[in-house]
Amino acid sequence: MAFGVFIHRSDSIYDDSPAERYQFPSQYLRRVEACIDDWVIYYEPSKVTETRGYFAIARVQQVIPDPGTSGMYLAVIEPGSYLDFANPVPFNGSNGPVERGVLNEQGRISGRAQSAVRPLSLEDFNRICALGFAENVPLLPRRDDDVRPLDLNEEQAPFRFDQQRDRVSLTVSRILRDRIFRRIVLRAYDERCAITGLKLINGMGRAEVAAAHIRPVEANGPDIVSNGIALSGTAHWMFDRGLISLADDLEILISRQTNDRESVRSVVNKTGHALEPRRPLDRPHPHFLKWHREHCFKQ
């Protein structure tokens, strides 16, 4: 078992869904198999416009032949393990590449940096994760008791390192996941409710908006920004109870079972569509929207 780096592009020709699967050719089979039951870091190349650099972690559950494409394989991601970094980590830090394993003996970037799948040392993994999960400038939640300083030495810290084992065990707590998910979703929507269009900040400087999962965690919904949407309190309540939902084009759907449809319509922003994130890749994915319409929305 070993850590690894998976290169992923939002415009990839491969059938990737980072929170669920990673498609790759047979040439990388041994490298990916080495990561089974261990963690990988996703990396978006610098050639991609507005690249996120190292942007997420996930755990590889198994590797299977791709049933739809001959000669291709799928790394199946362990459900619930995927997590976007709170801060995308650029390839180059103040002291050069943060992934030191791509350097050759002369200290220059080697051809390994071009490999779509490559092994990652423990030291590089720790370094990238520390930067990705740093919360030096936290996005304050609505509730004071949700705020908790990050301390990598505490028992409930985001990483727990078990030195008694041959490999390092990483545990990401639900508390940390919720905090990071809120950060990335509110950042994507500029802290504005996608349904009402309102951006309200309370007297303590906290955004009066929540990060809602489209497909809930309890239903194996991943902590990925495309499974999230920023909603104010009333909109969040209606969305969770299936009184409103979204079409694939983000048209706001109002349930016929709503007792006061006109009042609901009055709080919807005048476009009748949910506001979209600035980055297209942060947009709610049709896969999750379909789940919400089929399993939650009261049509």
Backbone torsions as a table, in degrees:
resi	resn	phi	psi	omega
1	MET	NA	142.6	-176.3
2	ALA	-158.4	156.8	174.0
3	PHE	-76.4	158.8	179.4
4	GLY	-152.4	169.3	173.6
5	VAL	-117.1	129.4	173.9
6	PHE	-111.4	120.2	175.4
7	ILE	-81.3	130.7	-179.4
8	HIS	-138.8	135.4	174.5
9	ARG	-115.9	142.0	178.1
10	SER	-65.7	-23.0	178.0
11	ASP	-103.4	25.6	-175.5
12	SER	-63.1	147.8	174.7
13	ILE	-81.1	-11.5	-179.0
14	TYR	-83.6	156.7	-178.5
15	ASP	-86.4	68.8	-178.2
16	ASP	-98.1	144.1	167.6
17	SER	-140.8	92.8	-165.9
18	PRO	-47.0	-34.1	-179.6
19	ALA	-82.2	-7.2	-175.2
20	GLU	-126.5	-41.5	-174.6
21	ARG	-159.1	157.4	176.5
22	TYR	-134.7	117.4	-177.7
23	GLN	-90.5	139.8	-178.2
24	PHE	-153.8	156.5	178.3
25	PRO	-80.0	166.6	-173.7
26	SER	-61.6	-24.0	-177.8
27	GLN	-61.8	-22.1	-179.2
28	TYR	-102.3	9.1	-172.3
29	LEU	-57.5	-50.4	-177.4
30	ARG	-62.5	-38.8	-179.3
31	ARG	-66.0	-41.0	-179.7
32	VAL	-70.9	-40.7	178.5
33	GLU	-59.6	-31.1	178.6
34	ALA	-66.1	-19.9	-177.7
35	CYS	-92.3	-2.3	-178.9
36	ILE	-58.4	133.9	-176.9
37	ASP	68.9	15.2	177.2
38	ASP	-133.4	-179.0	-170.4
39	TRP	-101.0	145.0	174.2
40	VAL	-124.7	157.2	175.3
41	ILE	-113.8	130.4	176.9
42	TYR	-83.4	139.8	179.9
43	TYR	-132.2	134.3	176.9
44	GLU	-106.2	123.9	-174.1
45	PRO	-59.3	155.3	-178.4
46	SER	-66.5	-21.0	179.7
47	LYS	-72.2	-15.7	178.8
48	VAL	-75.0	133.9	178.7
49	THR	-59.9	131.3	-177.8
50	GLU	54.2	45.6	-178.5
51	THR	-53.4	144.9	176.7
52	ARG	-92.2	-5.4	-176.5
53	GLY	63.2	-136.8	173.7
54	TYR	-77.7	119.2	-167.9
55	PHE	-126.1	-8.0	-177.3
56	ALA	-166.4	163.2	171.9
57	ILE	-120.5	157.4	175.8
58	ALA	-161.2	160.8	-179.4
59	ARG	-113.0	131.3	-178.8
60	VAL	-81.5	122.1	-178.7
61	GLN	-89.3	-44.1	179.7
62	GLN	-161.6	167.3	176.5
63	VAL	-124.2	130.1	-178.4
64	ILE	-135.0	153.9	172.4
65	PRO	-63.5	140.4	178.5
66	ASP	-69.9	115.7	-176.8
67	PRO	-66.8	-16.3	-176.5
68	GLY	-102.5	-13.1	-176.0
69	THR	-138.4	117.1	-179.9
70	SER	-63.8	136.9	178.2
71	GLY	81.5	-0.6	179.2
72	MET	-111.6	157.0	-179.0
73	TYR	-129.6	162.2	177.8
74	LEU	-124.1	128.3	167.8
75	ALA	-89.3	112.1	-178.6
76	VAL	-83.8	125.4	-177.0
77	ILE	-85.4	134.7	179.0
78	GLU	-60.6	124.7	-179.3
79	PRO	-54.3	134.0	177.6
80	GLY	82.6	-2.2	-177.3
81	SER	-89.2	-26.8	-176.6
82	TYR	-63.6	138.6	176.1
83	LEU	-153.6	123.2	174.2
84	ASP	-66.2	148.1	172.5
85	PHE	-70.3	146.3	173.6
86	ALA	-64.8	-33.3	179.0
87	ASN	-129.7	113.7	174.0
88	PRO	-55.7	137.9	-174.9
89	VAL	-104.7	119.6	179.4
90	PRO	-69.7	155.8	-179.6
91	PHE	-58.9	-43.2	-179.3
92	ASN	-102.7	129.5	174.1
93	GLY	-103.0	-166.1	-178.5
94	SER	-66.4	-22.6	-179.3
95	ASN	-114.7	29.0	-179.3
96	GLY	99.0	-162.9	-178.2
97	PRO	-57.3	134.8	177.8
98	VAL	-74.7	-22.3	175.8
99	GLU	-96.4	90.3	-173.4
100	ARG	-66.1	-19.0	-178.3
101	GLY	-66.8	-12.6	179.2
102	VAL	-87.5	-1.8	-179.8
103	LEU	-88.5	143.9	175.3
104	ASN	-88.5	-173.4	-176.5
105	GLU	-64.7	-23.6	179.0
106	GLN	-88.0	2.0	179.1
107	GLY	80.2	17.0	178.6
108	ARG	-105.6	157.7	-179.8
109	ILE	-68.5	126.6	-177.0
110	SER	-97.6	178.2	178.7
111	GLY	-64.7	-15.7	179.2
112	ARG	-59.9	-27.7	-178.2
113	ALA	-66.8	-17.3	-179.6
114	GLN	-92.1	-8.1	-176.2
115	SER	-73.4	129.3	-177.1
116	ALA	-66.0	-28.3	175.8
117	VAL	-132.2	127.2	-179.0
118	ARG	-148.4	150.3	178.0
119	PRO	-69.0	155.9	-177.9
120	LEU	-132.3	129.8	-179.8
121	SER	-72.8	159.9	176.6
122	LEU	-58.1	-42.1	-177.9
123	GLU	-63.5	-43.9	179.6
124	ASP	-67.6	-39.5	178.4
125	PHE	-59.9	-47.7	-179.8
126	ASN	-61.9	-42.8	-177.3
127	ARG	-63.3	-47.0	-177.9
128	ILE	-66.7	-42.9	-179.9
129	CYS	-65.1	-38.7	179.5
130	ALA	-61.5	-40.0	178.2
131	LEU	-71.9	-40.1	-176.8
132	GLY	-68.5	-31.1	-177.3
133	PHE	-104.4	6.3	179.9
134	ALA	-61.9	140.9	-179.2
135	GLU	-127.6	51.8	-178.5
136	ASN	-66.4	-32.4	177.9
137	VAL	-125.0	77.8	-174.0
138	PRO	-66.1	144.4	172.0
139	LEU	-83.0	109.3	-170.5
140	LEU	-66.9	131.9	176.9
141	PRO	-79.8	174.1	-178.1
142	ARG	-67.9	-33.6	-174.5
143	ARG	-105.0	134.1	-178.9
144	ASP	-60.4	-35.8	-175.3
145	ASP	-75.7	-2.7	175.0
146	ASP	-84.1	-15.8	-176.2
147	VAL	-85.3	129.6	179.4
148	ARG	-148.0	122.5	-177.9
149	PRO	-63.0	146.3	-179.0
150	LEU	-84.2	123.8	178.5
151	ASP	-136.5	111.0	-174.9
152	LEU	-70.0	-6.0	-179.9
153	ASN	-99.1	-5.1	-177.8
154	GLU	-83.2	159.3	-178.4
155	GLU	-62.0	-36.9	-177.9
156	GLN	-99.0	22.6	178.2
157	ALA	-66.8	163.9	-176.9
158	PRO	-64.3	-26.7	178.9
159	PHE	-118.8	134.2	173.8
160	ARG	-120.5	118.0	-176.4
161	PHE	-101.7	120.6	-178.7
162	ASP	-99.6	101.2	-175.9
163	GLN	-78.0	-4.9	-179.8
164	GLN	-83.4	-6.8	-177.4
165	ARG	-109.5	163.9	-179.6
166	ASP	-69.1	-25.3	179.6
167	ARG	-124.7	162.0	-177.6
168	VAL	-86.3	132.9	178.2
169	SER	-98.9	131.5	179.5
170	LEU	-115.4	127.4	178.1
171	THR	-120.8	127.7	176.9
172	VAL	-109.7	114.3	-174.9
173	SER	-71.5	155.9	177.3
174	ARG	-64.3	-34.3	179.0
175	ILE	-61.6	-46.6	179.8
176	LEU	-66.4	-40.6	-180.0
177	ARG	-59.8	-46.0	-179.9
178	ASP	-61.7	-39.9	-178.2
179	ARG	-66.8	-43.6	-179.2
180	ILE	-70.8	-40.1	178.7
181	PHE	-59.2	-43.5	178.4
182	ARG	-61.0	-42.7	-179.0
183	ARG	-60.4	-49.2	-173.9
184	ILE	-71.8	-34.1	179.7
185	VAL	-72.3	-45.9	179.6
186	LEU	-65.1	-33.9	176.6
187	ARG	-65.7	-40.3	-179.5
188	ALA	-63.1	-34.3	-176.8
189	TYR	-102.7	12.2	180.0
190	ASP	54.7	36.3	177.2
191	GLU	59.4	28.3	-178.1
192	ARG	-113.7	138.1	178.4
193	CYS	-66.4	125.7	-176.9
194	ALA	-70.5	-22.2	-178.5
195	ILE	-88.0	-51.3	-176.9
196	THR	-87.6	-25.2	-176.4
197	GLY	84.2	1.3	-176.8
198	LEU	-83.6	141.0	173.7
199	LYS	-120.9	98.5	-176.1
200	LEU	-111.7	131.0	177.3
201	ILE	-118.3	127.5	-176.5
202	ASN	-79.8	-179.0	-174.4
203	GLY	-63.7	-18.4	179.6
204	MET	-99.5	12.0	176.8
205	GLY	81.5	13.7	-178.7
206	ARG	-98.4	141.2	179.3
207	ALA	-72.9	128.6	178.1
208	GLU	-85.2	58.8	-179.5
209	VAL	-150.4	148.5	-178.0
210	ALA	-116.1	159.8	174.3
211	ALA	-97.1	110.1	-178.0
212	ALA	-98.8	136.1	170.5
213	HIS	-76.4	135.6	175.7
214	ILE	-74.9	-51.7	168.5
215	ARG	-101.0	115.7	-172.5
216	PRO	-61.6	155.9	176.9
217	VAL	-58.1	-38.5	-178.9
218	GLU	-63.9	-19.9	178.3
219	ALA	-107.9	29.2	178.7
220	ASN	66.0	29.5	174.3
221	GLY	-77.0	130.4	-176.5
222	PRO	-80.2	159.4	177.7
223	ASP	-88.1	62.1	179.5
224	ILE	-118.1	143.6	-171.9
225	VAL	-58.8	-30.7	179.7
226	SER	-74.7	-4.4	172.0
227	ASN	-106.0	19.6	-178.5
228	GLY	-130.8	160.7	176.6
229	ILE	-153.4	141.1	-179.9
230	ALA	-84.7	124.4	-176.2
231	LEU	-136.7	141.2	172.4
232	SER	-74.7	171.5	-171.8
233	GLY	-54.7	-52.6	-177.7
234	THR	-66.1	-43.0	179.3
235	ALA	-63.4	-38.9	178.8
236	HIS	-63.5	-44.1	179.7
237	TRP	-60.6	-45.3	-179.3
238	MET	-67.7	-37.2	-179.8
239	PHE	-66.7	-45.0	-179.3
240	ASP	-65.1	-30.9	-178.1
241	ARG	-95.0	6.8	173.4
242	GLY	76.0	16.9	177.9
243	LEU	-80.4	-22.8	172.8
244	ILE	-135.1	155.7	176.6
245	SER	-152.2	-172.9	-178.1
246	LEU	-132.1	137.5	170.8
247	ALA	-77.5	170.3	-179.3
248	ASP	-61.4	-28.8	177.4
249	ASP	-87.9	11.2	177.9
250	LEU	72.2	14.8	170.5
251	GLU	-62.2	136.2	-178.7
252	ILE	-82.4	120.5	-178.2
253	LEU	-99.8	133.9	179.3
254	ILE	-112.7	128.0	-176.7
255	SER	-66.2	143.1	175.2
256	ARG	-67.8	-17.9	-178.5
257	GLN	-84.4	-2.7	177.1
258	THR	-69.1	129.5	-173.6
259	ASN	-73.7	-19.2	-178.4
260	ASP	-139.7	74.6	-175.2
261	ARG	-60.4	-36.5	-177.8
262	GLU	-66.1	-38.9	178.4
263	SER	-66.5	-39.7	177.0
264	VAL	-63.3	-44.8	179.8
265	ARG	-61.2	-30.4	-177.4
266	SER	-70.5	-22.9	179.7
267	VAL	-93.7	-8.6	177.3
268	VAL	-75.9	139.3	179.6
269	ASN	-59.1	153.8	-167.2
270	LYS	-63.9	-16.6	179.2
271	THR	-75.5	-22.2	-176.5
272	GLY	78.0	2.3	178.0
273	HIS	-123.1	148.7	176.4
274	ALA	-66.0	143.9	176.6
275	LEU	-65.1	143.4	-179.4
276	GLU	-99.6	147.9	173.2
277	PRO	-64.0	158.8	179.6
278	ARG	-64.2	-40.1	-179.5
279	ARG	-89.4	124.5	-179.2
280	PRO	-55.4	-34.5	-177.3
281	LEU	-70.8	-14.2	177.3
282	ASP	-87.9	-5.8	-177.3
283	ARG	-63.2	144.3	176.9
284	PRO	-53.0	129.4	-176.1
285	HIS	-79.8	137.3	179.3
286	PRO	-54.3	-30.6	179.7
287	HIS	-60.5	-42.8	-179.5
288	PHE	-77.6	-36.3	177.7
289	LEU	-63.1	-40.5	178.4
290	LYS	-61.6	-42.3	179.0
291	TRP	-59.8	-44.5	-178.1
292	HIS	-63.6	-41.2	179.6
293	ARG	-66.1	-37.1	-175.5
294	GLU	-83.3	-27.3	-172.8
295	HIS	-115.1	-11.9	-175.4
296	CYS	-127.2	-42.4	-174.6
297	PHE	-66.0	130.7	178.2
298	LYS	-90.2	90.7	-174.7
299	GLN	-74.1	NA	NA
